[in-house]
C-alpha cells in the first residue's frame, strides 16, 4: 500500500501559491507511478474540462493542448463523465475507455479523485501514465492525500480568489498581463475586443486598489492569484 505522502509533513503547511500546489499534486501523481495529472473544476452536465481555467492545474505537455480545441476536454470524455457521476475515487482502464485527457501518453490506467469545496463546487484530480490500476484499498489512501492537499489549496488559493472579487475572466487577463502581453495581444488570445480587455483591466485595478498594471501584477503575485 502506498504511504500517505504529504498530509503529515511540512510541505503542505508551507504551500502558499499555485506553484507549491502544482508540485504537491505532481508528487502525489508520481508516487502512484503516474506521469501526468490534471486538477480541474467539473461543472454542469454539458460542460467539459477547461485546461486553461485559472484554477486548473496540470502538467500536460504544451504540444498536447493543441489537440483539444480551446484547451478543453469535452463532456463526453469517459473520465469527465465518470468524475461527474461519482463521489468516490475510482480507477479506469484506458484501453477500454480511451480518454483525450491522456493525449499521447499511451497510459493504460487512470486514477481519479472527486473533490468538493465548501461552496459545493465540484473538482476532480485525475492522474494517469501508469500501466496498472491500483487495488481498491489503495484508492482510499490516494483520496486522503488528494483531499487534504485540495483542502489547503481551497483555503489559501480558491477562497482567496473569491474574496478578491475577481472573476475567472479577470484572473485570465491578469495572468496574460503578467506574461508581458499587451491589451491588443490579450484581445486576440481571448477573442475579445481591445476595449473590452481595457475595461476588465480597469475593473481589476479598482478591485485590487492599485493604480497601474505593474502594481496589479505585483498584488496578484503577492496574493497568490497568479504564479
Phi and psi in degrees as GROMACS dihedral restraints (atoms count N, CA, C in turn):
[ dihedral_restraints ]
;  ai    aj    ak    al  type     phi  dphi    fc
    3     4     5     6     1   -65.7    20    10
    4     5     6     7     1   149.1    20    10
    6     7     8     9     1   -71.7    20    10
    7     8     9    10     1   153.2    20    10
    9    10    11    12     1   -76.2    20    10
   10    11    12    13     1   109.2    20    10
   12    13    14    15     1   -84.9    20    10
   13    14    15    16     1   -36.0    20    10
   15    16    17    18     1  -123.7    20    10
   16    17    18    19     1   -27.0    20    10
   18    19    20    21     1   -70.1    20    10
   19    20    21    22     1   -15.9    20    10
   21    22    23    24     1  -104.0    20    10
   22    23    24    25     1    -3.0    20    10
   24    25    26    27     1   -98.9    20    10
   25    26    27    28     1   170.9    20    10
   27    28    29    30     1   -72.7    20    10
   28    29    30    31     1   -18.6    20    10
   30    31    32    33     1   -58.8    20    10
   31    32    33    34     1   -39.1    20    10
   33    34    35    36     1   -68.9    20    10
   34    35    36    37     1   -43.4    20    10
   36    37    38    39     1   -64.9    20    10
   37    38    39    40     1   -28.2    20    10
   39    40    41    42     1   -86.5    20    10
   40    41    42    43     1    -7.0    20    10
   42    43    44    45     1   -72.4    20    10
   43    44    45    46     1   120.1    20    10
   45    46    47    48     1  -132.1    20    10
   46    47    48    49     1    -7.9    20    10
   48    49    50    51     1  -142.9    20    10
   49    50    51    52     1   175.6    20    10
   51    52    53    54     1   -62.2    20    10
   52    53    54    55     1   -35.8    20    10
   54    55    56    57     1   -64.5    20    10
   55    56    57    58     1   -38.2    20    10
   57    58    59    60     1   -60.6    20    10
   58    59    60    61     1   -43.2    20    10
   60    61    62    63     1   -73.9    20    10
   61    62    63    64     1   -31.7    20    10
   63    64    65    66     1   -57.0    20    10
   64    65    66    67     1   -46.2    20    10
   66    67    68    69     1   -64.8    20    10
   67    68    69    70     1   -40.3    20    10
   69    70    71    72     1   -64.9    20    10
   70    71    72    73     1   -47.4    20    10
   72    73    74    75     1   -66.7    20    10
   73    74    75    76     1   -37.3    20    10
   75    76    77    78     1   -64.4    20    10
   76    77    78    79     1   -42.6    20    10
   78    79    80    81     1   -63.6    20    10
   79    80    81    82     1   -38.2    20    10
   81    82    83    84     1   -62.9    20    10
   82    83    84    85     1   -41.5    20    10
   84    85    86    87     1   -63.7    20    10
   85    86    87    88     1   -44.8    20    10
   87    88    89    90     1   -61.4    20    10
   88    89    90    91     1   -37.7    20    10
   90    91    92    93     1   -62.4    20    10
   91    92    93    94     1   -27.7    20    10
   93    94    95    96     1   -91.6    20    10
   94    95    96    97     1    13.8    20    10
   96    97    98    99     1    61.6    20    10
   97    98    99   100     1    33.1    20    10
   99   100   101   102     1  -109.7    20    10
  100   101   102   103     1   133.7    20    10
  102   103   104   105     1   -82.7    20    10
  103   104   105   106     1   -28.1    20    10
  105   106   107   108     1  -126.5    20    10
  106   107   108   109     1   154.1    20    10
  108   109   110   111     1  -142.7    20    10
  109   110   111   112     1   154.9    20    10
  111   112   113   114     1  -138.7    20    10
  112   113   114   115     1   124.9    20    10
  114   115   116   117     1  -114.5    20    10
  115   116   117   118     1   121.0    20    10
  117   118   119   120     1  -151.9    20    10
  118   119   120   121     1   155.4    20    10
  120   121   122   123     1   -71.9    20    10
  121   122   123   124     1   141.0    20    10
  123   124   125   126     1  -117.2    20    10
  124   125   126   127     1   109.0    20    10
  126   127   128   129     1   -92.2    20    10
  127   128   129   130     1  -126.6    20    10
  129   130   131   132     1   -68.8    20    10
  130   131   132   133     1   170.4    20    10
  132   133   134   135     1   -59.8    20    10
  133   134   135   136     1   -32.1    20    10
  135   136   137   138     1   -94.7    20    10
  136   137   138   139     1     1.3    20    10
  138   139   140   141     1   -96.1    20    10
  139   140   141   142     1   142.9    20    10
  141   142   143   144     1   -92.7    20    10
  142   143   144   145     1  -156.3    20    10
  144   145   146   147     1  -107.9    20    10
  145   146   147   148     1   121.1    20    10
  147   148   149   150     1   -93.9    20    10
  148   149   150   151     1   107.0    20    10
  150   151   152   153     1   -73.9    20    10
  151   152   153   154     1   -10.2    20    10
  153   154   155   156     1  -104.0    20    10
  154   155   156   157     1     8.1    20    10
  156   157   158   159     1   -63.5    20    10
  157   158   159   160     1   141.3    20    10
  159   160   161   162     1   -55.6    20    10
  160   161   162   163     1   -27.6    20    10
  162   163   164   165     1   -95.0    20    10
  163   164   165   166     1    -2.6    20    10
  165   166   167   168     1   -79.3    20    10
  166   167   168   169     1   140.4    20    10
  168   169   170   171     1  -124.4    20    10
  169   170   171   172     1   137.1    20    10
  171   172   173   174     1  -164.2    20    10
  172   173   174   175     1   162.0    20    10
  174   175   176   177     1  -120.8    20    10
  175   176   177   178     1    30.1    20    10
  177   178   179   180     1   -67.7    20    10
  178   179   180   181     1   138.7    20    10
  180   181   182   183     1   -59.6    20    10
  181   182   183   184     1   142.6    20    10
  183   184   185   186     1   -57.6    20    10
  184   185   186   187     1   -32.8    20    10
  186   187   188   189     1   -65.9    20    10
  187   188   189   190     1   -21.6    20    10
  189   190   191   192     1   -79.4    20    10
  190   191   192   193     1   -28.1    20    10
  192   193   194   195     1   -66.9    20    10
  193   194   195   196     1   -27.5    20    10
  195   196   197   198     1   -65.7    20    10
  196   197   198   199     1   -16.4    20    10
  198   199   200   201     1   -85.7    20    10
  199   200   201   202     1    -6.4    20    10
  201   202   203   204     1  -115.4    20    10
  202   203   204   205     1   108.1    20    10
  204   205   206   207     1   -52.9    20    10
  205   206   207   208     1   127.2    20    10
  207   208   209   210     1    66.0    20    10
  208   209   210   211     1    19.5    20    10
  210   211   212   213     1    57.3    20    10
  211   212   213   214     1    37.2    20    10
  213   214   215   216     1  -127.6    20    10
  214   215   216   217     1   156.0    20    10
  216   217   218   219     1  -115.2    20    10
  217   218   219   220     1   130.4    20    10
  219   220   221   222     1   -63.9    20    10
  220   221   222   223     1   157.8    20    10
  222   223   224   225     1   -68.4    20    10
  223   224   225   226     1   -13.5    20    10
  225   226   227   228     1   -89.1    20    10
  226   227   228   229     1    -1.2    20    10
  228   229   230   231     1   -62.3    20    10
  229   230   231   232     1   134.7    20    10
  231   232   233   234     1   -60.8    20    10
  232   233   234   235     1   -36.3    20    10
  234   235   236   237     1   -70.0    20    10
  235   236   237   238     1   -40.9    20    10
  237   238   239   240     1   -62.8    20    10
  238   239   240   241     1   -44.6    20    10
  240   241   242   243     1   -59.0    20    10
  241   242   243   244     1   -48.3    20    10
  243   244   245   246     1   -67.6    20    10
  244   245   246   247     1   -34.7    20    10
  246   247   248   249     1   -66.9    20    10
  247   248   249   250     1   -27.2    20    10
  249   250   251   252     1   -79.9    20    10
  250   251   252   253     1   -24.0    20    10
  252   253   254   255     1   -93.7    20    10
  253   254   255   256     1   -18.7    20    10
  255   256   257   258     1  -107.2    20    10
  256   257   258   259     1   145.4    20    10
  258   259   260   261     1  -110.4    20    10
  259   260   261   262     1    -0.9    20    10
  261   262   263   264     1  -116.0    20    10
  262   263   264   265     1   154.9    20    10
  264   265   266   267     1   -64.2    20    10
  265   266   267   268     1   150.1    20    10
  267   268   269   270     1  -148.1    20    10
  268   269   270   271     1   161.6    20    10
  270   271   272   273     1  -119.2    20    10
  271   272   273   274     1   160.2    20    10
  273   274   275   276     1  -143.2    20    10
  274   275   276   277     1   135.6    20    10
  276   277   278   279     1   -83.1    20    10
  277   278   279   280     1   108.4    20    10
  279   280   281   282     1   -74.9    20    10
  280   281   282   283     1   -10.4    20    10
  282   283   284   285     1   -73.9    20    10
  283   284   285   286     1   -29.4    20    10
  285   286   287   288     1   -91.9    20    10
  286   287   288   289     1   -31.1    20    10
  288   289   290   291     1  -129.1    20    10
  289   290   291   292     1    77.3    20    10
  291   292   293   294     1   -59.1    20    10
  292   293   294   295     1   137.3    20    10
  294   295   296   297     1  -122.7    20    10
  295   296   297   298     1   135.8    20    10
  297   298   299   300     1   -69.1    20    10
  298   299   300   301     1   -19.1    20    10
  300   301   302   303     1   -61.9    20    10
  301   302   303   304     1   -34.1    20    10
  303   304   305   306     1   -72.6    20    10
  304   305   306   307     1   -14.4    20    10
  306   307   308   309     1    52.4    20    10
  307   308   309   310     1  -126.4    20    10
  309   310   311   312     1   -99.9    20    10
  310   311   312   313     1    18.4    20    10
  312   313   314   315     1   -73.3    20    10
  313   314   315   316     1   -20.4    20    10
  315   316   317   318     1    60.9    20    10
  316   317   318   319     1    23.8    20    10
  318   319   320   321     1   -65.7    20    10
  319   320   321   322     1   144.7    20    10
  321   322   323   324     1  -102.3    20    10
  322   323   324   325     1   -15.0    20    10
  324   325   326   327     1  -143.8    20    10
  325   326   327   328     1   152.2    20    10
  327   328   329   330     1  -133.1    20    10
  328   329   330   331     1   150.0    20    10
  330   331   332   333     1  -119.9    20    10
  331   332   333   334     1   133.8    20    10
  333   334   335   336     1  -132.2    20    10
  334   335   336   337     1   138.6    20    10
  336   337   338   339     1  -125.4    20    10
  337   338   339   340     1   106.9    20    10
  339   340   341   342     1   -64.2    20    10
  340   341   342   343     1   139.9    20    10
  342   343   344   345     1  -135.5    20    10
  343   344   345   346     1   156.0    20    10
  345   346   347   348     1  -140.3    20    10
  346   347   348   349     1   145.1    20    10
  348   349   350   351     1   -93.1    20    10
  349   350   351   352     1   171.3    20    10
  351   352   353   354     1   -63.8    20    10
  352   353   354   355     1   -24.4    20    10
  354   355   356   357     1   -88.6    20    10
  355   356   357   358     1    12.6    20    10
  357   358   359   360     1    68.1    20    10
  358   359   360   361     1    24.1    20    10
  360   361   362   363     1   -84.0    20    10
  361   362   363   364     1   133.8    20    10
  363   364   365   366     1   -93.7    20    10
  364   365   366   367     1   131.5    20    10
  366   367   368   369     1  -125.7    20    10
  367   368   369   370     1   169.4    20    10
  369   370   371   372     1  -149.6    20    10
  370   371   372   373     1   135.8    20    10
  372   373   374   375     1   -99.0    20    10
  373   374   375   376     1   122.2    20    10
  375   376   377   378     1  -118.7    20    10
  376   377   378   379     1   128.6    20    10
  378   379   380   381     1  -125.7    20    10
  379   380   381   382     1   137.5    20    10
  381   382   383   384     1  -153.0    20    10
  382   383   384   385     1   169.4    20    10
  384   385   386   387     1   126.6    20    10
  385   386   387   388     1   -13.9    20    10
  387   388   389   390     1   -86.5    20    10
  388   389   390   391     1   171.5    20    10
  390   391   392   393     1  -100.0    20    10
  391   392   393   394     1   -21.5    20    10
  393   394   395   396     1  -122.2    20    10
  394   395   396   397     1   148.1    20    10
  396   397   398   399     1   -81.7    20    10
  397   398   399   400     1   138.6    20    10
  399   400   401   402     1   -71.8    20    10
  400   401   402   403     1   158.1    20    10
  402   403   404   405     1   -67.0    20    10
  403   404   405   406     1   155.7    20    10
  405   406   407   408     1   -57.3    20    10
  406   407   408   409     1   -41.9    20    10
  408   409   410   411     1   -67.3    20    10
  409   410   411   412     1   -26.9    20    10
  411   412   413   414     1   -70.2    20    10
  412   413   414   415     1   -29.5    20    10
  414   415   416   417     1   -60.9    20    10
  415   416   417   418     1   -34.2    20    10
  417   418   419   420     1   -64.8    20    10
  418   419   420   421     1   -38.7    20    10
  420   421   422   423     1   -67.9    20    10
  421   422   423   424     1   -43.8    20    10
  423   424   425   426     1   -60.3    20    10
  424   425   426   427     1   -44.3    20    10
  426   427   428   429     1   -63.7    20    10
  427   428   429   430     1   -37.2    20    10
  429   430   431   432     1   -63.0    20    10
  430   431   432   433     1   -48.6    20    10
  432   433   434   435     1   -61.2    20    10
  433   434   435   436     1   -46.9    20    10
  435   436   437   438     1   -60.9    20    10
  436   437   438   439     1   -41.6    20    10
  438   439   440   441     1   -65.8    20    10
  439   440   441   442     1   -42.0    20    10
  441   442   443   444     1   -69.3    20    10
  442   443   444   445     1   -37.9    20    10
  444   445   446   447     1   -65.5    20    10
  445   446   447   448     1   -43.1    20    10
  447   448   449   450     1   -65.3    20    10
  448   449   450   451     1   -37.7    20    10
  450   451   452   453     1   -58.9    20    10
  451   452   453   454     1   -42.5    20    10
  453   454   455   456     1   -66.3    20    10
  454   455   456   457     1   -40.4    20    10
  456   457   458   459     1   -59.9    20    10
  457   458   459   460     1   -41.6    20    10
  459   460   461   462     1   -64.3    20    10
  460   461   462   463     1   -44.5    20    10
  462   463   464   465     1   -62.9    20    10
  463   464   465   466     1   -42.9    20    10
  465   466   467   468     1  -101.9    20    10
  466   467   468   469     1   -13.3    20    10
  468   469   470   471     1  -122.0    20    10
  469   470   471   472     1   -62.6    20    10
  471   472   473   474     1   -64.6    20    10
  472   473   474   475     1   -44.6    20    10
  474   475   476   477     1   -67.9    20    10
  475   476   477   478     1   -32.8    20    10
  477   478   479   480     1   -66.1    20    10
  478   479   480   481     1   -39.7    20    10
  480   481   482   483     1   -59.0    20    10
  481   482   483   484     1   -39.7    20    10
  483   484   485   486     1   -66.7    20    10
  484   485   486   487     1   -42.3    20    10
  486   487   488   489     1   -64.8    20    10
  487   488   489   490     1   -36.5    20    10
  489   490   491   492     1   -63.6    20    10
  490   491   492   493     1   -23.9    20    10
  492   493   494   495     1    83.0    20    10
  493   494   495   496     1     0.5    20    10
  495   496   497   498     1   -79.8    20    10
  496   497   498   499     1   134.0    20    10
  498   499   500   501     1   -87.3    20    10
  499   500   501   502     1   176.7    20    10
  501   502   503   504     1   -60.2    20    10
  502   503   504   505     1   -42.0    20    10
  504   505   506   507     1   -64.6    20    10
  505   506   507   508     1   -39.7    20    10
  507   508   509   510     1   -65.3    20    10
  508   509   510   511     1   -39.1    20    10
  510   511   512   513     1   -65.9    20    10
  511   512   513   514     1   -39.2    20    10
  513   514   515   516     1   -57.6    20    10
  514   515   516   517     1   -45.9    20    10
  516   517   518   519     1   -67.4    20    10
  517   518   519   520     1   -38.6    20    10
  519   520   521   522     1   -61.9    20    10
  520   521   522   523     1   -42.1    20    10
  522   523   524   525     1   -63.2    20    10
  523   524   525   526     1   -44.8    20    10
  525   526   527   528     1   -66.3    20    10
  526   527   528   529     1   -35.5    20    10
  528   529   530   531     1   -62.9    20    10
  529   530   531   532     1   -40.0    20    10
  531   532   533   534     1   -64.0    20    10
  532   533   534   535     1   -22.3    20    10
  534   535   536   537     1   -91.0    20    10
  535   536   537   538     1     9.3    20    10
  537   538   539   540     1    87.8    20    10
  538   539   540   541     1    11.4    20    10
  540   541   542   543     1   -79.2    20    10
  541   542   543   544     1   141.4    20    10
  543   544   545   546     1   -81.9    20    10
  544   545   546   547     1   169.6    20    10
  546   547   548   549     1   -59.1    20    10
  547   548   549   550     1   -40.4    20    10
  549   550   551   552     1   -63.6    20    10
  550   551   552   553     1   -41.5    20    10
  552   553   554   555     1   -68.5    20    10
  553   554   555   556     1   -40.7    20    10
  555   556   557   558     1   -63.9    20    10
  556   557   558   559     1   -38.1    20    10
  558   559   560   561     1   -59.4    20    10
  559   560   561   562     1   -41.6    20    10
  561   562   563   564     1   -67.3    20    10
  562   563   564   565     1   -44.5    20    10
  564   565   566   567     1   -61.0    20    10
  565   566   567   568     1   -43.4    20    10
  567   568   569   570     1   -95.7    20    10
  568   569   570   571     1    -2.2    20    10
  570   571   572   573     1    70.8    20    10
  571   572   573   574     1    35.3    20    10
  573   574   575   576     1  -117.4    20    10
  574   575   576   577     1   171.9    20    10
  576   577   578   579     1   -84.0    20    10
  577   578   579   580     1   156.1    20    10
  579   580   581   582     1   -62.5    20    10
  580   581   582   583     1   -35.3    20    10
  582   583   584   585     1   -62.4    20    10
  583   584   585   586     1   -41.2    20    10
  585   586   587   588     1   -65.0    20    10
  586   587   588   589     1   -41.9    20    10
  588   589   590   591     1   -59.8    20    10
  589   590   591   592     1   -45.0    20    10
  591   592   593   594     1   -63.6    20    10
  592   593   594   595     1   -34.8    20    10
  594   595   596   597     1   -65.8    20    10
  595   596   597   598     1   -41.1    20    10
  597   598   599   600     1   -61.9    20    10
  598   599   600   601     1   -43.7    20    10
  600   601   602   603     1   -63.1    20    10
  601   602   603   604     1   -40.9    20    10
  603   604   605   606     1   -61.1    20    10
  604   605   606   607     1   -38.5    20    10
  606   607   608   609     1   -67.2    20    10
  607   608   609   610     1   -39.5    20    10
  609   610   611   612     1   -65.7    20    10
  610   611   612   613     1   -41.1    20    10
  612   613   614   615     1   -57.5    20    10
  613   614   615   616     1   -41.4    20    10
  615   616   617   618     1   -66.9    20    10
  616   617   618   619     1   -44.5    20    10
  618   619   620   621     1   -66.3    20    10
  619   620   621   622     1   -34.7    20    10
  621   622   623   624     1   -92.3    20    10
  622   623   624   625     1    -1.9    20    10
  624   625   626   627     1    58.9    20    10
  625   626   627   628     1    47.0    20    10
  627   628   629   630     1  -126.7    20    10
  628   629   630   631     1   170.4    20    10
  630   631   632   633     1  -115.4    20    10
  631   632   633   634     1   -12.4    20    10
  633   634   635   636     1  -149.1    20    10
  634   635   636   637     1   174.9    20    10
  636   637   638   639     1   -67.9    20    10
  637   638   639   640     1   -35.9    20    10
  639   640   641   642     1   -62.3    20    10
  640   641   642   643     1   -44.4    20    10
  642   643   644   645     1   -67.0    20    10
  643   644   645   646     1   -35.4    20    10
  645   646   647   648     1   -59.8    20    10
  646   647   648   649     1   -48.5    20    10
  648   649   650   651     1   -65.7    20    10
  649   650   651   652     1   -42.8    20    10
  651   652   653   654     1   -61.6    20    10
  652   653   654   655     1   -42.3    20    10
  654   655   656   657     1   -64.8    20    10
  655   656   657   658     1   -42.8    20    10
  657   658   659   660     1   -65.1    20    10
  658   659   660   661     1   -36.8    20    10
  660   661   662   663     1   -66.9    20    10
  661   662   663   664     1   -43.9    20    10
  663   664   665   666     1   -62.7    20    10
  664   665   666   667     1   -37.4    20    10
  666   667   668   669     1   -84.2    20    10
  667   668   669   670     1    -8.6    20    10
  669   670   671   672     1    85.3    20    10
  670   671   672   673     1     7.4    20    10
  672   673   674   675     1   -64.0    20    10
  673   674   675   676     1   -32.8    20    10
  675   676   677   678     1  -134.8    20    10
  676   677   678   679     1   165.0    20    10
